[in-house]
Amino acid sequence: MAASPHGTLQWEQQRAADIVQLLSLYRPLLDAYVIDFFTEGLWAQLPPPWQTALGSAAPPHLAHLLGGPEPGGPGPLWPLSLLAFAAASRALSFPRGPPGTAPRPPCHSRRLHPLLRRHVKPKKQHEIQRLGKGHLSRFLAFGLGLSVTAVEGDGRLATAAERFDRELLRELHKTGGASPHPRHRRPPLTPRGPQHIPGRLDPALPWGEFLLPPDPPAPAARNPLGGPGGAADGARVLVTGLHACGDLSPALLRHFARSPSVAAVASVGCCYMKLSTPPGYPLSAWVSALPGHELSYRAREGACHALEQYRGRLAGGGSPCLRAHCYRAVLETLIRGARPGLRRPGVQTVKKAHALSFPQYARLGLPRVGLDPASIPLDSDAIGTMLQQQHKVVAFFSLTLLLAPLVESLILLDRLLYLREGGFHCALMPLFDPRFSPRNLVLVAARCPLGTVLAGLEEEESSEDEAESPPAQ
């Protein structure tokens, strides 16, 4: 468990202060864009001893620096300052789950009813089962028989969710809710679907007015949870957000804190770069008062990277996918050379860039920023020299990834402290496998103690792992 529901406020406040202090020490690295590697000479900005060690480090040794297993064979002699930086970053970040040695890719969850797997990728099935957005609401309604209201900012997605619900209801009428595989003993589904409301939550508005029309505009929906005094029928409500993007996560927490009808909240955040600063971050009075607590767009965007997945590529000896950062950094030099005023333009992802030569990649990328590839040399000696420094680009990006969990920890710790300051019972814990679901930390809060509930969740996790283990041969 990352943060105990019984943890002291003082301990959490000190951890937040330590994270802010460490991030302030490495602010240039925190705010650096890897695509500026050549245009702004980022390698030369590292301490010389770091350059020497990182420049000779093989990918498996970089993986070890990021917290992976120690590779065999001799490695670089890491400077003590670099080791201290890596150790402090790992020590202050919230634990993201047990370091498994044999990752098992997500597969179709046998504990999820087959009808609830439709239109849901295995990764999302894993998340729904563990937490348990339209797919999540479908599981809670049909699978658990709960009364569910799903709020979706995109009216088209709300319409699609309703269509999926109708498909499921048709199948239920045919099968009676039983599993098509008799050997899988599951409770039958209930013919009670969720209510889908197009709208968006505004964290700055009063509780009774928080539900706004979606974009594109549609008639405003009434707050389904009622006004500030509670739900219209006196029901107690659980508010859940599975990967609630940007300001949606702070909105859920604020409305939990303001409305007595909301008994509990479970939030898994994502897309931290879309947070407004403020009011989306910081939320707590404590973090707001810490000098240097500010987080740039780049820092918040970096917190969304998948450290475990990148570490796995490094540990495997260096996946060809690693060259994509170098390609983009070289492309940035060409863009600024042709149009000096154009900095970091959005270049849509080039599919399978690692399988292309750089000229092929550039011919696809340059037109996306309004430049003609035919007018720019793509095979010069200067480009060749930059491409030969791919290992340095990878090493530099690995350093920035050391800070990514720290930034995420600070954002989530700020939310935890906000709830603590309001007197609520709360905890922060890793719920999904971070190798497949990088945003795996769930923040749960309630108006009553959480100990029994969380203990039951941990027991369920153990039994689920055993249930999904492959049978002995």
Beta strands, then each sheet from edge to edge (+ up, - down):
strand 1: 149-152
strand 2: 195-198
strand 3: 200-201
strand 4: 211-212
strand 5: 237-245
strand 6: 262-270
strand 7: 425-430
strand 8: 441-446
sheet 1: 1+ 2+
sheet 2: 3+ 4-
sheet 3: 5+ 6+ 8- 7+
end
